[in-house]
Amino acid sequence: MNTDYMLGLLRSGFGDFLLNESSRGSAGRNRPLNTWRLGKEKVPLPSIELQQSIDRALTFERQLKKKAARSIVLLNETRSALITAAVTGEVDVTIWGKKGQTDRRLDQIEEEMQA
């Protein structure tokens, strides 16, 4: 059995259901996991090839999430830089959006984003 497949299964909606059903008590999110009860549950176990394929898909998904998170950070930094540049007068906002009429600072910001 591929352990990464099992991790992906437990992180899925079905896995969440299994973990919740195997966790008893009224302590909210800190309920203890009853491993004996979880061990009695039946989980789908596809062929090793399909498990590996699922693992690759989950790895790809994690990589995409990391890249998206990094893009969000960069976009927020760029947004802050643009606001600062507009407030301090480094960027002439009166020409903003007019095709072919950007100033030096906007061109520099665009180059930094592409790097």
Secondary structure, DSSP 8 states (H G I E B T S, - for coil): --HHHHHHHHHSHHHHHHHHHTB-SSSGGG--B-HHHHHTS------HHHHHHHHHHHHHHHHHHHHHHHHHHHHHHHHHHHHHHHHHTSS-GGGTT-TT---HHHHHHHHHHH-
